[in-house]
Amino acid sequence: MNILEILKEPDPILRKKSAPVKQVDREIKKLMNNMLDTMYAAPGIGLAAVQVGILKRVVVIDISKEANKNEPICLVNPEIIWKSDILEKKQEGCLSIPDYFADIKRSNACHVQYIDEHGKEKLLKAEGLLATCIQHEIDHCNGILFIDYLSKLKKSFILKKLVKAKKNQK
Ligand code: NI
């Protein structure tokens, strides 16, 4: 098991845009495995490479609910090629924004094109929680956090709390 440190907001790296992966090689596979270990240990249902300080478009997700039965999805260079016009509010959290949750409006379904852990091109038709999760993680690859969708006032409130929490850690 290889558990990596998860960066917490505010951290300038979380605001950077991740670069596309050229090839799913041994290094990328190792990164995916380490990200899965880190996500399960947290615990969380999604993690983008930028959250562990690696600016590459790699995302891992597992929304399976059954205990002891993991169903990980690894997405390299994920790209949303279709999004439903129907928006739904769902509660979101983020491993980079500990102990804070908010209702965020997103498309309730999307189709995502990506490269899997074997280097194969795939198309995933997602709805519900999986669609939310994919949109949230792709946002990470573009330097966007879910608190960016909140009002200025709410965002500055949570940012102040995050800064304080970081200071107390030191
Ligand atoms: Ni997140």
Boltz pocket constraint, residues with backbone or C-beta under 6 A from the ligand:
constraints:
  - pocket:
      binder: B
      contacts: [[A, 46], [A, 93], [A, 94], [A, 95], [A, 96], [A, 136], [A, 140]]
      max_distance: 6.0
